[in-house]
Amino acid sequence: MSETHTLKTSIPGIFYRRPSPSEPVYVEVGQEVATGDIVGLVEIMKSFHSVPSDLAGTVVRYLVEDGAEVSPGQDIVELTRS
């Protein structure tokens, strides 16, 4: 049986799924991630902060769009783990 878990951002800013516009996304929906894998970035005042996964699992969906504004504690990625 799989359990659903959401990753949250701890800071406000703009969420990005890729390190730069010309690079691929960190992870795709359906991809497995390990604890500590980067799933995105949050930019605040021209400073970029990685968003790591806090557990191993499979990315089910992104809960915010690439380039969307996020608030502290906001859910950004849904994962399942077995």
PyMOL Python script that loads the backbone (N, CA, C, O; Angstrom):
from pymol import cmd

cmd.read_pdbstr("""\
ATOM      1  N   MET A   1       0.851  -1.181   0.000  1.00  0.00           N
ATOM      2  CA  MET A   1       0.000   0.000   0.000  1.00  0.00           C
ATOM      3  C   MET A   1       0.893   1.240   0.000  1.00  0.00           C
ATOM      4  O   MET A   1       1.877   1.303   0.738  1.00  0.00           O
ATOM      5  N   SER A   2       0.550   2.214  -0.821  1.00  0.00           N
ATOM      6  CA  SER A   2       1.370   3.421  -0.896  1.00  0.00           C
ATOM      7  C   SER A   2       0.735   4.551  -0.089  1.00  0.00           C
ATOM      8  O   SER A   2      -0.482   4.628   0.076  1.00  0.00           O
ATOM      9  N   GLU A   3       1.594   5.406   0.397  1.00  0.00           N
ATOM     10  CA  GLU A   3       1.187   6.528   1.234  1.00  0.00           C
ATOM     11  C   GLU A   3       1.539   7.821   0.493  1.00  0.00           C
ATOM     12  O   GLU A   3       2.611   7.924  -0.104  1.00  0.00           O
ATOM     13  N   THR A   4       0.631   8.809   0.533  1.00  0.00           N
ATOM     14  CA  THR A   4       0.862  10.088  -0.118  1.00  0.00           C
ATOM     15  C   THR A   4       1.514  11.056   0.856  1.00  0.00           C
ATOM     16  O   THR A   4       1.178  11.082   2.040  1.00  0.00           O
ATOM     17  N   HIS A   5       2.444  11.846   0.352  1.00  0.00           N
ATOM     18  CA  HIS A   5       3.180  12.821   1.148  1.00  0.00           C
ATOM     19  C   HIS A   5       3.387  14.065   0.291  1.00  0.00           C
ATOM     20  O   HIS A   5       3.601  13.950  -0.915  1.00  0.00           O
ATOM     21  N   THR A   6       3.326  15.247   0.893  1.00  0.00           N
ATOM     22  CA  THR A   6       3.592  16.465   0.136  1.00  0.00           C
ATOM     23  C   THR A   6       4.863  17.135   0.638  1.00  0.00           C
ATOM     24  O   THR A   6       5.146  17.165   1.836  1.00  0.00           O
ATOM     25  N   LEU A   7       5.623  17.676  -0.323  1.00  0.00           N
ATOM     26  CA  LEU A   7       6.799  18.471   0.002  1.00  0.00           C
ATOM     27  C   LEU A   7       6.351  19.927   0.063  1.00  0.00           C
ATOM     28  O   LEU A   7       5.555  20.378  -0.761  1.00  0.00           O
ATOM     29  N   LYS A   8       6.863  20.645   1.034  1.00  0.00           N
ATOM     30  CA  LYS A   8       6.488  22.034   1.251  1.00  0.00           C
ATOM     31  C   LYS A   8       7.696  22.943   1.086  1.00  0.00           C
ATOM     32  O   LYS A   8       8.837  22.511   1.251  1.00  0.00           O
ATOM     33  N   THR A   9       7.440  24.198   0.763  1.00  0.00           N
ATOM     34  CA  THR A   9       8.508  25.178   0.739  1.00  0.00           C
ATOM     35  C   THR A   9       8.565  25.862   2.102  1.00  0.00           C
ATOM     36  O   THR A   9       7.536  26.089   2.739  1.00  0.00           O
ATOM     37  N   SER A  10       9.760  26.179   2.531  1.00  0.00           N
ATOM     38  CA  SER A  10       9.905  26.838   3.839  1.00  0.00           C
ATOM     39  C   SER A  10      10.027  28.351   3.707  1.00  0.00           C
ATOM     40  O   SER A  10       9.985  29.074   4.702  1.00  0.00           O
ATOM     41  N   ILE A  11      10.180  28.827   2.466  1.00  0.00           N
ATOM     42  CA  ILE A  11      10.349  30.265   2.255  1.00  0.00           C
ATOM     43  C   ILE A  11       9.410  30.762   1.162  1.00  0.00           C
ATOM     44  O   ILE A  11       8.953  29.974   0.334  1.00  0.00           O
ATOM     45  N   PRO A  12       9.120  32.056   1.150  1.00  0.00           N
ATOM     46  CA  PRO A  12       8.309  32.614   0.065  1.00  0.00           C
ATOM     47  C   PRO A  12       9.189  32.893  -1.151  1.00  0.00           C
ATOM     48  O   PRO A  12      10.406  33.024  -1.021  1.00  0.00           O
ATOM     49  N   GLY A  13       8.589  32.982  -2.308  1.00  0.00           N
ATOM     50  CA  GLY A  13       9.337  33.336  -3.502  1.00  0.00           C
ATOM     51  C   GLY A  13       8.676  32.797  -4.751  1.00  0.00           C
ATOM     52  O   GLY A  13       7.466  32.570  -4.783  1.00  0.00           O
ATOM     53  N   ILE A  14       9.482  32.594  -5.779  1.00  0.00           N
ATOM     54  CA  ILE A  14       9.019  32.054  -7.057  1.00  0.00           C
ATOM     55  C   ILE A  14       9.593  30.652  -7.204  1.00  0.00           C
ATOM     56  O   ILE A  14      10.795  30.444  -7.037  1.00  0.00           O
ATOM     57  N   PHE A  15       8.727  29.691  -7.517  1.00  0.00           N
ATOM     58  CA  PHE A  15       9.132  28.293  -7.637  1.00  0.00           C
ATOM     59  C   PHE A  15       9.519  27.972  -9.079  1.00  0.00           C
ATOM     60  O   PHE A  15       8.819  28.339 -10.023  1.00  0.00           O
ATOM     61  N   TYR A  16      10.644  27.281  -9.229  1.00  0.00           N
ATOM     62  CA  TYR A  16      11.108  26.836 -10.545  1.00  0.00           C
ATOM     63  C   TYR A  16      11.410  25.346 -10.512  1.00  0.00           C
ATOM     64  O   TYR A  16      11.967  24.833  -9.541  1.00  0.00           O
ATOM     65  N   ARG A  17      11.034  24.653 -11.593  1.00  0.00           N
ATOM     66  CA  ARG A  17      11.271  23.210 -11.695  1.00  0.00           C
ATOM     67  C   ARG A  17      12.620  22.870 -12.295  1.00  0.00           C
ATOM     68  O   ARG A  17      13.004  21.700 -12.300  1.00  0.00           O
ATOM     69  N   ARG A  18      13.361  23.860 -12.806  1.00  0.00           N
ATOM     70  CA  ARG A  18      14.644  23.598 -13.465  1.00  0.00           C
ATOM     71  C   ARG A  18      15.688  24.596 -12.980  1.00  0.00           C
ATOM     72  O   ARG A  18      15.337  25.691 -12.543  1.00  0.00           O
ATOM     73  N   PRO A  19      16.964  24.233 -13.051  1.00  0.00           N
ATOM     74  CA  PRO A  19      18.013  25.126 -12.559  1.00  0.00           C
ATOM     75  C   PRO A  19      18.184  26.388 -13.392  1.00  0.00           C
ATOM     76  O   PRO A  19      18.601  27.420 -12.867  1.00  0.00           O
ATOM     77  N   SER A  20      17.865  26.321 -14.701  1.00  0.00           N
ATOM     78  CA  SER A  20      17.894  27.494 -15.569  1.00  0.00           C
ATOM     79  C   SER A  20      16.957  27.213 -16.739  1.00  0.00           C
ATOM     80  O   SER A  20      16.620  26.057 -16.996  1.00  0.00           O
ATOM     81  N   PRO A  21      16.533  28.254 -17.450  1.00  0.00           N
ATOM     82  CA  PRO A  21      15.583  28.047 -18.554  1.00  0.00           C
ATOM     83  C   PRO A  21      16.065  27.087 -19.640  1.00  0.00           C
ATOM     84  O   PRO A  21      15.242  26.467 -20.315  1.00  0.00           O
ATOM     85  N   SER A  22      17.368  26.953 -19.822  1.00  0.00           N
ATOM     86  CA  SER A  22      17.884  26.090 -20.890  1.00  0.00           C
ATOM     87  C   SER A  22      18.172  24.660 -20.428  1.00  0.00           C
ATOM     88  O   SER A  22      18.581  23.824 -21.234  1.00  0.00           O
ATOM     89  N   GLU A  23      17.966  24.373 -19.155  1.00  0.00           N
ATOM     90  CA  GLU A  23      18.254  23.033 -18.628  1.00  0.00           C
ATOM     91  C   GLU A  23      16.963  22.252 -18.388  1.00  0.00           C
ATOM     92  O   GLU A  23      15.892  22.841 -18.236  1.00  0.00           O
ATOM     93  N   PRO A  24      17.073  20.919 -18.355  1.00  0.00           N
ATOM     94  CA  PRO A  24      15.880  20.097 -18.100  1.00  0.00           C
ATOM     95  C   PRO A  24      15.394  20.244 -16.652  1.00  0.00           C
ATOM     96  O   PRO A  24      16.127  20.703 -15.776  1.00  0.00           O
ATOM     97  N   VAL A  25      14.139  19.842 -16.429  1.00  0.00           N
ATOM     98  CA  VAL A  25      13.582  19.889 -15.087  1.00  0.00           C
ATOM     99  C   VAL A  25      14.341  18.937 -14.167  1.00  0.00           C
ATOM    100  O   VAL A  25      14.950  17.969 -14.621  1.00  0.00           O
ATOM    101  N   TYR A  26      14.296  19.227 -12.872  1.00  0.00           N
ATOM    102  CA  TYR A  26      14.972  18.359 -11.902  1.00  0.00           C
ATOM    103  C   TYR A  26      14.372  16.959 -11.919  1.00  0.00           C
ATOM    104  O   TYR A  26      15.103  15.972 -12.005  1.00  0.00           O
ATOM    105  N   VAL A  27      13.056  16.868 -11.837  1.00  0.00           N
ATOM    106  CA  VAL A  27      12.377  15.569 -11.855  1.00  0.00           C
ATOM    107  C   VAL A  27      11.067  15.682 -12.624  1.00  0.00           C
ATOM    108  O   VAL A  27      10.428  16.733 -12.651  1.00  0.00           O
ATOM    109  N   GLU A  28      10.689  14.577 -13.243  1.00  0.00           N
ATOM    110  CA  GLU A  28       9.435  14.485 -13.986  1.00  0.00           C
ATOM    111  C   GLU A  28       8.396  13.759 -13.134  1.00  0.00           C
ATOM    112  O   GLU A  28       8.743  13.008 -12.222  1.00  0.00           O
ATOM    113  N   VAL A  29       7.129  13.990 -13.438  1.00  0.00           N
ATOM    114  CA  VAL A  29       6.060  13.232 -12.805  1.00  0.00           C
ATOM    115  C   VAL A  29       6.284  11.761 -13.152  1.00  0.00           C
ATOM    116  O   VAL A  29       6.562  11.424 -14.302  1.00  0.00           O
ATOM    117  N   GLY A  30       6.161  10.898 -12.161  1.00  0.00           N
ATOM    118  CA  GLY A  30       6.388   9.465 -12.338  1.00  0.00           C
ATOM    119  C   GLY A  30       7.802   9.029 -12.014  1.00  0.00           C
ATOM    120  O   GLY A  30       8.083   7.833 -11.936  1.00  0.00           O
ATOM    121  N   GLN A  31       8.693   9.987 -11.825  1.00  0.00           N
ATOM    122  CA  GLN A  31      10.088   9.675 -11.521  1.00  0.00           C
ATOM    123  C   GLN A  31      10.263   9.406 -10.034  1.00  0.00           C
ATOM    124  O   GLN A  31       9.624  10.043  -9.196  1.00  0.00           O
ATOM    125  N   GLU A  32      11.135   8.453  -9.715  1.00  0.00           N
ATOM    126  CA  GLU A  32      11.469   8.171  -8.320  1.00  0.00           C
ATOM    127  C   GLU A  32      12.529   9.145  -7.843  1.00  0.00           C
ATOM    128  O   GLU A  32      13.431   9.513  -8.595  1.00  0.00           O
ATOM    129  N   VAL A  33      12.415   9.562  -6.583  1.00  0.00           N
ATOM    130  CA  VAL A  33      13.407  10.439  -5.960  1.00  0.00           C
ATOM    131  C   VAL A  33      13.875   9.806  -4.660  1.00  0.00           C
ATOM    132  O   VAL A  33      13.139   9.057  -4.018  1.00  0.00           O
ATOM    133  N   ALA A  34      15.098  10.113  -4.284  1.00  0.00           N
ATOM    134  CA  ALA A  34      15.662   9.669  -3.015  1.00  0.00           C
ATOM    135  C   ALA A  34      15.601  10.837  -2.035  1.00  0.00           C
ATOM    136  O   ALA A  34      15.441  11.988  -2.443  1.00  0.00           O
ATOM    137  N   THR A  35      15.724  10.548  -0.777  1.00  0.00           N
ATOM    138  CA  THR A  35      15.796  11.597   0.229  1.00  0.00           C
ATOM    139  C   THR A  35      16.958  12.519  -0.118  1.00  0.00           C
ATOM    140  O   THR A  35      18.079  12.061  -0.338  1.00  0.00           O
ATOM    141  N   GLY A  36      16.686  13.811  -0.166  1.00  0.00           N
ATOM    142  CA  GLY A  36      17.720  14.791  -0.480  1.00  0.00           C
ATOM    143  C   GLY A  36      17.787  15.208  -1.937  1.00  0.00           C
ATOM    144  O   GLY A  36      18.433  16.204  -2.260  1.00  0.00           O
ATOM    145  N   ASP A  37      17.125  14.459  -2.837  1.00  0.00           N
ATOM    146  CA  ASP A  37      17.109  14.860  -4.246  1.00  0.00           C
ATOM    147  C   ASP A  37      16.403  16.202  -4.400  1.00  0.00           C
ATOM    148  O   ASP A  37      15.399  16.459  -3.736  1.00  0.00           O
ATOM    149  N   ILE A  38      16.925  17.053  -5.271  1.00  0.00           N
ATOM    150  CA  ILE A  38      16.340  18.365  -5.510  1.00  0.00           C
ATOM    151  C   ILE A  38      15.148  18.224  -6.451  1.00  0.00           C
ATOM    152  O   ILE A  38      15.258  17.592  -7.502  1.00  0.00           O
ATOM    153  N   VAL A  39      14.009  18.811  -6.077  1.00  0.00           N
ATOM    154  CA  VAL A  39      12.808  18.772  -6.920  1.00  0.00           C
ATOM    155  C   VAL A  39      12.482  20.138  -7.508  1.00  0.00           C
ATOM    156  O   VAL A  39      11.606  20.246  -8.365  1.00  0.00           O
ATOM    157  N   GLY A  40      13.175  21.183  -7.059  1.00  0.00           N
ATOM    158  CA  GLY A  40      12.933  22.517  -7.575  1.00  0.00           C
ATOM    159  C   GLY A  40      13.754  23.553  -6.826  1.00  0.00           C
ATOM    160  O   GLY A  40      14.558  23.231  -5.951  1.00  0.00           O
ATOM    161  N   LEU A  41      13.526  24.803  -7.197  1.00  0.00           N
ATOM    162  CA  LEU A  41      14.196  25.945  -6.568  1.00  0.00           C
ATOM    163  C   LEU A  41      13.155  26.986  -6.195  1.00  0.00           C
ATOM    164  O   LEU A  41      12.116  27.099  -6.844  1.00  0.00           O
ATOM    165  N   VAL A  42      13.440  27.747  -5.144  1.00  0.00           N
ATOM    166  CA  VAL A  42      12.632  28.919  -4.821  1.00  0.00           C
ATOM    167  C   VAL A  42      13.570  30.116  -4.862  1.00  0.00           C
ATOM    168  O   VAL A  42      14.610  30.139  -4.204  1.00  0.00           O
ATOM    169  N   GLU A  43      13.175  31.105  -5.649  1.00  0.00           N
ATOM    170  CA  GLU A  43      13.965  32.332  -5.773  1.00  0.00           C
ATOM    171  C   GLU A  43      13.337  33.410  -4.908  1.00  0.00           C
ATOM    172  O   GLU A  43      12.135  33.668  -4.986  1.00  0.00           O
ATOM    173  N   ILE A  44      14.157  34.029  -4.090  1.00  0.00           N
ATOM    174  CA  ILE A  44      13.717  35.167  -3.307  1.00  0.00           C
ATOM    175  C   ILE A  44      14.842  36.208  -3.355  1.00  0.00           C
ATOM    176  O   ILE A  44      15.975  35.937  -2.957  1.00  0.00           O
ATOM    177  N   MET A  45      14.511  37.372  -3.836  1.00  0.00           N
ATOM    178  CA  MET A  45      15.453  38.483  -3.933  1.00  0.00           C
ATOM    179  C   MET A  45      16.745  38.090  -4.650  1.00  0.00           C
ATOM    180  O   MET A  45      17.844  38.380  -4.178  1.00  0.00           O
ATOM    181  N   LYS A  46      16.591  37.421  -5.806  1.00  0.00           N
ATOM    182  CA  LYS A  46      17.706  36.998  -6.667  1.00  0.00           C
ATOM    183  C   LYS A  46      18.635  35.972  -6.018  1.00  0.00           C
ATOM    184  O   LYS A  46      19.767  35.782  -6.462  1.00  0.00           O
ATOM    185  N   SER A  47      18.154  35.320  -4.977  1.00  0.00           N
ATOM    186  CA  SER A  47      18.876  34.237  -4.329  1.00  0.00           C
ATOM    187  C   SER A  47      18.055  32.962  -4.519  1.00  0.00           C
ATOM    188  O   SER A  47      16.845  32.960  -4.290  1.00  0.00           O
ATOM    189  N   PHE A  48      18.709  31.884  -4.936  1.00  0.00           N
ATOM    190  CA  PHE A  48      18.012  30.637  -5.232  1.00  0.00           C
ATOM    191  C   PHE A  48      18.263  29.613  -4.135  1.00  0.00           C
ATOM    192  O   PHE A  48      19.401  29.402  -3.714  1.00  0.00           O
ATOM    193  N   HIS A  49      17.183  28.976  -3.675  1.00  0.00           N
ATOM    194  CA  HIS A  49      17.240  27.998  -2.595  1.00  0.00           C
ATOM    195  C   HIS A  49      16.672  26.670  -3.102  1.00  0.00           C
ATOM    196  O   HIS A  49      15.549  26.622  -3.604  1.00  0.00           O
ATOM    197  N   SER A  50      17.441  25.609  -2.970  1.00  0.00           N
ATOM    198  CA  SER A  50      17.003  24.281  -3.397  1.00  0.00           C
ATOM    199  C   SER A  50      15.863  23.778  -2.535  1.00  0.00           C
ATOM    200  O   SER A  50      15.780  24.073  -1.342  1.00  0.00           O
ATOM    201  N   VAL A  51      14.980  23.008  -3.169  1.00  0.00           N
ATOM    202  CA  VAL A  51      13.899  22.326  -2.454  1.00  0.00           C
ATOM    203  C   VAL A  51      14.189  20.832  -2.542  1.00  0.00           C
ATOM    204  O   VAL A  51      13.930  20.213  -3.575  1.00  0.00           O
ATOM    205  N   PRO A  52      14.727  20.243  -1.465  1.00  0.00           N
ATOM    206  CA  PRO A  52      15.038  18.805  -1.492  1.00  0.00           C
ATOM    207  C   PRO A  52      13.841  17.962  -1.044  1.00  0.00           C
ATOM    208  O   PRO A  52      12.977  18.420  -0.298  1.00  0.00           O
ATOM    209  N   SER A  53      13.821  16.741  -1.516  1.00  0.00           N
ATOM    210  CA  SER A  53      12.809  15.799  -1.047  1.00  0.00           C
ATOM    211  C   SER A  53      13.193  15.349   0.360  1.00  0.00           C
ATOM    212  O   SER A  53      14.362  15.067   0.627  1.00  0.00           O
ATOM    213  N   ASP A  54      12.220  15.282   1.249  1.00  0.00           N
ATOM    214  CA  ASP A  54      12.514  14.847   2.613  1.00  0.00           C
ATOM    215  C   ASP A  54      12.264  13.349   2.822  1.00  0.00           C
ATOM    216  O   ASP A  54      12.355  12.849   3.943  1.00  0.00           O
ATOM    217  N   LEU A  55      11.948  12.636   1.725  1.00  0.00           N
ATOM    218  CA  LEU A  55      11.815  11.180   1.785  1.00  0.00           C
ATOM    219  C   LEU A  55      11.942  10.603   0.392  1.00  0.00           C
ATOM    220  O   LEU A  55      11.873  11.333  -0.596  1.00  0.00           O
ATOM    221  N   ALA A  56      12.127   9.301   0.307  1.00  0.00           N
ATOM    222  CA  ALA A  56      12.190   8.613  -0.978  1.00  0.00           C
ATOM    223  C   ALA A  56      10.776   8.289  -1.434  1.00  0.00           C
ATOM    224  O   ALA A  56       9.928   7.912  -0.626  1.00  0.00           O
ATOM    225  N   GLY A  57      10.527   8.433  -2.719  1.00  0.00           N
ATOM    226  CA  GLY A  57       9.202   8.133  -3.245  1.00  0.00           C
ATOM    227  C   GLY A  57       9.125   8.421  -4.728  1.00  0.00           C
ATOM    228  O   GLY A  57      10.145   8.621  -5.388  1.00  0.00           O
ATOM    229  N   THR A  58       7.904   8.441  -5.251  1.00  0.00           N
ATOM    230  CA  THR A  58       7.637   8.712  -6.659  1.00  0.00           C
ATOM    231  C   THR A  58       6.839  10.003  -6.770  1.00  0.00           C
ATOM    232  O   THR A  58       5.861  10.202  -6.050  1.00  0.00           O
ATOM    233  N   VAL A  59       7.262  10.881  -7.680  1.00  0.00           N
ATOM    234  CA  VAL A  59       6.554  12.145  -7.884  1.00  0.00           C
ATOM    235  C   VAL A  59       5.213  11.858  -8.549  1.00  0.00           C
ATOM    236  O   VAL A  59       5.163  11.290  -9.640  1.00  0.00           O
ATOM    237  N   VAL A  60       4.129  12.251  -7.888  1.00  0.00           N
ATOM    238  CA  VAL A  60       2.778  12.064  -8.416  1.00  0.00           C
ATOM    239  C   VAL A  60       2.383  13.273  -9.257  1.00  0.00           C
ATOM    240  O   VAL A  60       1.869  13.131 -10.367  1.00  0.00           O
ATOM    241  N   ARG A  61       2.628  14.466  -8.714  1.00  0.00           N
ATOM    242  CA  ARG A  61       2.290  15.693  -9.429  1.00  0.00           C
ATOM    243  C   ARG A  61       2.906  16.897  -8.732  1.00  0.00           C
ATOM    244  O   ARG A  61       3.232  16.868  -7.545  1.00  0.00           O
ATOM    245  N   TYR A  62       3.048  17.945  -9.513  1.00  0.00           N
ATOM    246  CA  TYR A  62       3.439  19.241  -8.967  1.00  0.00           C
ATOM    247  C   TYR A  62       2.164  19.987  -8.613  1.00  0.00           C
ATOM    248  O   TYR A  62       1.214  20.003  -9.395  1.00  0.00           O
ATOM    249  N   LEU A  63       2.139  20.596  -7.452  1.00  0.00           N
ATOM    250  CA  LEU A  63       0.940  21.281  -6.971  1.00  0.00           C
ATOM    251  C   LEU A  63       0.973  22.777  -7.280  1.00  0.00           C
ATOM    252  O   LEU A  63      -0.005  23.483  -7.035  1.00  0.00           O
ATOM    253  N   VAL A  64       2.089  23.262  -7.816  1.00  0.00           N
ATOM    254  CA  VAL A  64       2.216  24.650  -8.276  1.00  0.00           C
ATOM    255  C   VAL A  64       2.857  24.633  -9.654  1.00  0.00           C
ATOM    256  O   VAL A  64       3.618  23.724  -9.984  1.00  0.00           O
ATOM    257  N   GLU A  65       2.549  25.632 -10.446  1.00  0.00           N
ATOM    258  CA  GLU A  65       3.119  25.763 -11.785  1.00  0.00           C
ATOM    259  C   GLU A  65       4.545  26.286 -11.716  1.00  0.00           C
ATOM    260  O   GLU A  65       4.918  26.972 -10.765  1.00  0.00           O
ATOM    261  N   ASP A  66       5.328  25.965 -12.715  1.00  0.00           N
ATOM    262  CA  ASP A  66       6.666  26.509 -12.842  1.00  0.00           C
ATOM    263  C   ASP A  66       6.551  28.028 -12.974  1.00  0.00           C
ATOM    264  O   ASP A  66       5.799  28.524 -13.813  1.00  0.00           O
ATOM    265  N   GLY A  67       7.289  28.759 -12.154  1.00  0.00           N
ATOM    266  CA  GLY A  67       7.242  30.217 -12.186  1.00  0.00           C
ATOM    267  C   GLY A  67       6.171  30.829 -11.302  1.00  0.00           C
ATOM    268  O   GLY A  67       5.959  32.041 -11.333  1.00  0.00           O
ATOM    269  N   ALA A  68       5.489  30.000 -10.508  1.00  0.00           N
ATOM    270  CA  ALA A  68       4.423  30.497  -9.634  1.00  0.00           C
ATOM    271  C   ALA A  68       4.982  31.021  -8.318  1.00  0.00           C
ATOM    272  O   ALA A  68       6.019  30.562  -7.838  1.00  0.00           O
ATOM    273  N   GLU A  69       4.282  31.980  -7.752  1.00  0.00           N
ATOM    274  CA  GLU A  69       4.630  32.498  -6.435  1.00  0.00           C
ATOM    275  C   GLU A  69       4.213  31.484  -5.374  1.00  0.00           C
ATOM    276  O   GLU A  69       3.126  30.910  -5.454  1.00  0.00           O
ATOM    277  N   VAL A  70       5.072  31.263  -4.383  1.00  0.00           N
ATOM    278  CA  VAL A  70       4.766  30.340  -3.294  1.00  0.00           C
ATOM    279  C   VAL A  70       4.957  31.035  -1.950  1.00  0.00           C
ATOM    280  O   VAL A  70       5.700  32.009  -1.834  1.00  0.00           O
ATOM    281  N   SER A  71       4.276  30.517  -0.950  1.00  0.00           N
ATOM    282  CA  SER A  71       4.339  31.038   0.413  1.00  0.00           C
ATOM    283  C   SER A  71       4.951  29.995   1.333  1.00  0.00           C
ATOM    284  O   SER A  71       4.904  28.805   1.019  1.00  0.00           O
ATOM    285  N   PRO A  72       5.525  30.404   2.465  1.00  0.00           N
ATOM    286  CA  PRO A  72       6.080  29.440   3.409  1.00  0.00           C
ATOM    287  C   PRO A  72       5.027  28.405   3.822  1.00  0.00           C
ATOM    288  O   PRO A  72       3.886  28.751   4.125  1.00  0.00           O
ATOM    289  N   GLY A  73       5.426  27.147   3.827  1.00  0.00           N
ATOM    290  CA  GLY A  73       4.518  26.062   4.227  1.00  0.00           C
ATOM    291  C   GLY A  73       3.600  25.568   3.133  1.00  0.00           C
ATOM    292  O   GLY A  73       2.809  24.651   3.357  1.00  0.00           O
ATOM    293  N   GLN A  74       3.689  26.161   1.943  1.00  0.00           N
ATOM    294  CA  GLN A  74       2.818  25.753   0.842  1.00  0.00           C
ATOM    295  C   GLN A  74       3.260  24.419   0.267  1.00  0.00           C
ATOM    296  O   GLN A  74       4.453  24.185   0.075  1.00  0.00           O
ATOM    297  N   ASP A  75       2.293  23.537  -0.008  1.00  0.00           N
ATOM    298  CA  ASP A  75       2.575  22.260  -0.661  1.00  0.00           C
ATOM    299  C   ASP A  75       2.989  22.526  -2.107  1.00  0.00           C
ATOM    300  O   ASP A  75       2.340  23.297  -2.815  1.00  0.00           O
ATOM    301  N   ILE A  76       4.082  21.878  -2.542  1.00  0.00           N
ATOM    302  CA  ILE A  76       4.530  22.112  -3.917  1.00  0.00           C
ATOM    303  C   ILE A  76       4.632  20.839  -4.750  1.00  0.00           C
ATOM    304  O   ILE A  76       4.466  20.887  -5.968  1.00  0.00           O
ATOM    305  N   VAL A  77       4.906  19.690  -4.107  1.00  0.00           N
ATOM    306  CA  VAL A  77       5.043  18.424  -4.828  1.00  0.00           C
ATOM    307  C   VAL A  77       4.367  17.331  -4.031  1.00  0.00           C
ATOM    308  O   VAL A  77       4.511  17.257  -2.811  1.00  0.00           O
ATOM    309  N   GLU A  78       3.625  16.481  -4.729  1.00  0.00           N
ATOM    310  CA  GLU A  78       3.003  15.321  -4.093  1.00  0.00           C
ATOM    311  C   GLU A  78       3.793  14.077  -4.470  1.00  0.00           C
ATOM    312  O   GLU A  78       4.097  13.852  -5.641  1.00  0.00           O
ATOM    313  N   LEU A  79       4.120  13.275  -3.472  1.00  0.00           N
ATOM    314  CA  LEU A  79       4.862  12.035  -3.658  1.00  0.00           C
ATOM    315  C   LEU A  79       4.055  10.858  -3.107  1.00  0.00           C
ATOM    316  O   LEU A  79       3.188  11.031  -2.251  1.00  0.00           O
ATOM    317  N   THR A  80       4.352   9.675  -3.605  1.00  0.00           N
ATOM    318  CA  THR A  80       3.865   8.459  -2.948  1.00  0.00           C
ATOM    319  C   THR A  80       5.083   7.652  -2.559  1.00  0.00           C
ATOM    320  O   THR A  80       6.108   7.671  -3.240  1.00  0.00           O
ATOM    321  N   ARG A  81       4.956   6.955  -1.473  1.00  0.00           N
ATOM    322  CA  ARG A  81       6.010   6.029  -1.064  1.00  0.00           C
ATOM    323  C   ARG A  81       5.352   4.721  -0.677  1.00  0.00           C
ATOM    324  O   ARG A  81       4.217   4.695  -0.200  1.00  0.00           O
ATOM    325  N   SER A  82       6.067   3.658  -0.885  1.00  0.00           N
ATOM    326  CA  SER A  82       5.504   2.327  -0.612  1.00  0.00           C
ATOM    327  C   SER A  82       5.941   1.848   0.753  1.00  0.00           C
ATOM    328  O   SER A  82       5.573   0.749   1.169  1.00  0.00           O
TER     329      SER A  82
END
""", "prot")
cmd.dss("prot")
cmd.show_as("cartoon", "prot")
cmd.util.cbc("prot")
cmd.orient("prot")
